[in-house]
Amino acid sequence: MSPRTKERSPATSTQTTWRTAIKSLQSHVGHEDARRIKATDVVSWKDGLVAAGLSAKTINGSYLAALNVLYVFAIANKLLSENPAIGIRAATVNRAGTRMLPYSTEEVGRLLSMAERKGTPRRRWLVWLAATSGARIGEIAQLWGSSIVREDGFDVMRIMPAPDGGSLKNEGSERTVPIHSAVVAAGFLDFVKQQGDGPLFYRRSSGKPTKTHASKGVTNHLASWIREQGFVDLRKAPNHALRHWWKSQAVDADVQDSLADHIQGHATKSAAGGYRHFSIETVAKAVEKIQLPKFINPVAASG
């Protein structure tokens, strides 16, 4: 990895996406000279991706986004003077019946019950933590025992890049989230104690920047397991539908949007948002407002 790439410090998965995009563009134009790329080249490349059947979301969010980021970085570092990808996007059509949906409360109850009865301890706690915090499964999968601490009188999880090379989506993703009392009552802290200070949900990763972090496999395996349990609606992403459900519950519980966004690690929507800070007590009260389905009966587990 070059010094400039290290400065940008993209996650391994992001690097893979960038390489795929750039190789595709190079194949389309027939050369590797970034200075020779024109806006017309980018447009014809985009049109080719559309013709190949790629979705507008993939083209805009992966291919064109990668090209934009790399050109912006190159211009900022005086390597190039123009960005030929500015303003170029694949047309999107928001068709009815395609928007991703949250799990229903009944489905969350069923999933929690299955995690309780049929899941491994690791699967169980991933599901419970996601349902009570609204965090991304990939963030929870990176937790270490040393990330679970007592702060200002509350048991919390410090969501941060794993010490062995993990990464988070953005700056706002790094945060401290109080652990819901239902999770504590169900025995999560005993599980943490048994696991020690290292990774809670995976074996230690290689730490090599060219390798996908070990927690990614945990996330993928959980999604596959959830599908195997009968959660097969393609509009409900196995892991992310829990995050959508949590946000819906936060609205119903009158948790203010800015606080809910903070708990879930959403990037601030304005410069002013960066000046807003919440106490652990305030966040804990909001977390406790999220009520799990009443027919779920947490039982202490040995881990």
Disulfide bonds with the S-S distance in Angstrom:
none
